[in-house]
């Protein structure tokens, strides 16, 4: 279980900044190839996880095009290591994080950002002072969903890094291992209960955050309308 928490935590950490940037890019910018980029990002959601894991193995395996170079140049190996498990789970959970952040940023009133820029704020300053704080609930929700998805990842992980005890055997792989051996039902059921509790808890917290964020945005919109009405009345 500790290995699963370690892998899932690192997975969320390495995709957090790219996820925020990508979510903002898809929500606020129009450019050539936007639909293609959106499709590529969400591809792991529709591909069988085993296919994603096999593609990682072809590219980042010890004999892969990138993996061989990384091994010979830097001595870094992803295949059949916990680092590879982090990479596989990060790739599978990245679309969920991006989607949550994108929806959160899209819900922000764009006039607030336009007002900030009209007062002389740069795009970067506007992002850090307006967009990022208001999208924080979506970022937290997306991180929780990505963490839960990482905990439950099986297909890409077992294909890319195998099922090595104390190295790549995450929670779902441990359940799979126990159900393959005699007298393994009891530990498998215990892990099953833990998995359900963690997943349900993550979804519950994510939904609560989304509802709270929606409420705060509605309150902000009402306050803005009241202020505008008062100014017009004066």
N, C-alpha and C positions, 0 to 999 in steps of 0.2 A: 504493500500500500504506500509506503514512504517513497518508493521509486516512482510510483504513479504521480504522487503529489509533486515530486521533484521535476519530473518530465513535463507535467502540465503547467507548473509555475514558470519554468524556463520558456515553454512554448508561448505562453501569453506575453512574457516580457519581450521576446524577440520580435513579435508581430505587432506590439502596441503602437510604436511610432509609425511604422509603415502603414498600419491599419488606419490611424488617424489621418495621415496624409492622403491615402487613397480614398477614404471616405469623403474627405473635404474636396478632393479633386473631382470625384464623380458627382458630388452634390452641387458644386459651385462653378464648375468650368465646363465649357463646351469646346471640343477640339476634335480634329480628325482622328478617327480610330477609337473614339470613346466607347462605342458599342462593342468593339472587338476586345478592348481592355476589360470591360465589364464581363464579357463572356469568358475570357481567360481566367479571371479572378474566381468566378463562380463555377468553373469547370470541375473542380474536385467534388462539388456537391452532387453532380449528375453522373460522374464517372464512377464505376465500381472502385471501391477503395483499393482492391488488389491491383487494379491497373495503375493507379497512382503510385503505389508502392513499387511496382515493377519498373515504372518509368524512372523513379528515383534510383533504383538499383542499377539500371542501365547507365544513368548519367553520373551517379555519385558512388557507385560500387568501386571496389579496389581496381577493377579493370575497366571502369567506365571512363568516358571521355574527360569528365571533370574530376572524378574521384581519383584517377591515376595521377593526374597532375598535382592535385592537392596532397596526395600521399608522398609523392617524390619530392615536391618542392617544400612543403611545410610540415610534413609528417602528420597531417590531419586525416583521420579516417572516420567516416560517418556510418558506413555499412556495418551492421552487427555490433553496434555500440549504443550507449544511452544517448549520445549526441545525435545519432541518426533517428532515434525514437523521438527526440525533441523536434527535429526537422520534419519528420513525417506528420506528427500531430499538429505542428504549427501550420503546415500546408493545408491540412484538412479543416482546421478551425478558422483559418484566415478569412474565408468568405463570410462566415457568421459575424465576425467582428466588424468587417467592412460594411456589411449590410446594416447593422445596428447603428453604427456611427453615421453612415450616410443618411439614414432616415432621421436621425436626431438633428443633423445639421440642416437638412432640407426643411425641417419644421421650424427653424429659427427665422423670424421675420427679417427678410433681406434688407428692409429699410433701415434697420439698426446698423448694419454694416455700411450701407451707403451713407448714412449720416456721419458715421465715424470717419469715413474717407473724405467726405466733403469738408470736415473740420481739419483736414491735414494729416490724418493718420495714414500710415502706409499699410499695404496689404498684410504685412507680417504683424504689425502692431494691432491692426483690426482683428486678426485671427486670434492673437494671444489675449486681447482684452475683451473681445465680444464673443467671437465664435466658440473658442475653446471652453470658456466658463459655462456658456449656455448649453453646450453639447456634452458637458461632463456626465450627466445621467446616462446618455446613450453610450458613452465610452465605457463607463462602469458596467452597464448592462451587457455590452458587447464583450467585454473582458470576461465576465462571469460565464456567458454562453460559450466563449472560446475555451475557457478552463474546463467546463463540463464536457464539451465535445472532445477535448484532449484526453480527459479521463476515460472516455468510452471508446476511443479509437482502437480498432483491431486490425482490419484488413491491410491497410497501408503499412502499419507497424510490423506485423508478422512477416510481411513479404520483404520489406526493406532491411529490417534488423534482426529478424528471427525471434526465437523464444528462448532466450538465454537467461538462466536463473541469476538473480542479483545484478543483471546488466541491462536486459531489455524486457524482462517479464513484468509488464505492467498489469494493472488490475484485470482487464478483460482477458489478457493472455494467461494469467494465473487461473482464472475461472475455467478457461478452455483446457488448461493442463489438468486440473483436478477432475474434470468430468471424463477424462480419457483414462484415468487410472482406477483400480479397485479401491473401494472405500473412500472415494474422493468426493462423494456427494455432500457430506456435512461441511467440509471447508469451502466447497464451491458455493453452497447455499449461504454461508456466512458472508462471503465476498459479494454474492449477489445482493444481499440485503444492504450491505454498505454502498454498493454501486447505485442502487435505487434511491437510497437516502441522499447521497451526494448529488445525484442528477436532479431529483425532485427539489431539493433545497436550492440548488442553483437556479432552476427555472422559476421557483417561487420568488426568490430575491430579485431576479431579473424583471419579472412582471411588476413587482412592487415599485421598483425604481422607475420603470417606464410609466406607470400610472402617476407617480409623484411628479415626474418630469412633465407629463402632459398637463397636469393640474397647474403647475407653476407657470408653464407657458401660456395657458389660458388666462391665468390671473394677470400676467404681465401684459397680455394683449388687451384685456379689459381696462387695466390701469392706463395704458397708452391711449385708448379711445376716450376715456374720461378726461384725460389731460388735454387731448386735442379738442374735445367738445368745449371744455372750459375756456381754452384760449380763443376759440372761434366766437364764443358767447361774449367774451370781453371785447 
